[in-house]
Amino acid sequence: MVGWLRTAGSLARQCKNRAPLRAPGSVALILATLLATSCATRASTPPITTPRATPPPSPVAATAEPTPAGGGAAAEVGAESPTATKRSDRGQLLRHAVERLQQAASFSLTAHEIKSYRIIEPNGAPRLVYGEYATRHDVVRRPTLKVRAHHEYRYDPQAAFAAFEAYTYQNNDRYYSRIIETSGAKSEEETRPERIEPLAGDLYQTLITYFDRAEFVDEGNGEAIYVLEHPEWYRLRGAAGFADLGFLYGQEDGALLVEQYVAERYPNVRGVRFTIHVAMDEKTISTVMVDDADFMASVWAEVDRALIEEGVEPSGLTRYQVMDANGAEYRFSQYDRVPDFAIPQ
């Protein structure tokens, strides 16, 4: 992955010359990037949103079933329609599933993420930007936090995957990250809780912070399905990096500056869509699909608008096309059943 981190300046100057994804020079650099990323290209790390201590009540309001014209008893005041009742029940199911994820003594998360789009230069020359990342996290929370991660990555869809292992563990009140390369070389450094994947990642933080914004849309095969359009896309580290907001997050009052900048420069950017599957019998989150294609296209559209305002002719704009493979899938499993593991010495 590559972080598009630039100095402050106009949106047009920041985005005029984007670079493709490139393989870092060492596995340690890749891990440093991966620990700060989850489903898109990233820049510097925005603050992690603090989970709500007490989740708010379901936003689904009770509605009275109207009485058909011409007869029938009047509906009981305050009674919910069957549809409203079902939506309320499914809202409680998602709430329970999120609480289960937060309280689980252990769980596994398998991620498959692809960032893929085509750049077409003004002269018509195309080039493909591609990054594919497959990761399995085993998280054990008790008696102390430790995370085992197996990372695989490649920057060409036809290339073989490179791989490495990473372990994060707690020692008293400190946290450490240990990298083990395929060559057997090891390195270790101290880290902070807000950088520990997957707990500090975009997916986990979105689920525990914005679940009450998700809309129940369907059910089948024993699962309830919800769609969440992220209401504050700029708080996603991946999205913030893609939109070149890292230089603002690194400043004092960075979060406020980002909100102001987004309102001014990115007024029409679409949100990132999370499709959440909950196993109804187990009351656990099973799968989450992340679609950021509309988000990416809308960022490019805002970049084009800014460039045209600065005098660039439409024929001189670089064009972008999101590829079908772009997107991410995450699967949760092994709730309270991850076998204990030792940290390699």
Secondary structure as UniProt FT lines:
FT   HELIX           11..15
FT   HELIX           27..35
FT   TURN            69..70
FT   TURN            77..78
FT   HELIX           82..103
FT   STRAND          106..120
FT   TURN            122..123
FT   STRAND          126..140
FT   STRAND          146..154
FT   TURN            157..158
FT   STRAND          162..171
FT   TURN            172..173
FT   STRAND          174..181
FT   TURN            182..183
FT   STRAND          186..191
FT   HELIX           193..195
FT   TURN            197..200
FT   HELIX           202..210
FT   HELIX           211..213
FT   STRAND          215..220
FT   TURN            221..222
FT   STRAND          223..229
FT   HELIX           233..235
FT   HELIX           237..242
FT   TURN            243..244
FT   HELIX           246..249
FT   TURN            252..253
FT   HELIX           254..265
FT   TURN            267..268
FT   STRAND          273..279
FT   TURN            280..283
FT   STRAND          284..291
FT   HELIX           293..309
FT   TURN            310..311
FT   HELIX           314..316
FT   STRAND          319..322
FT   TURN            324..325
FT   STRAND          327..333
FT   TURN            335..337
//
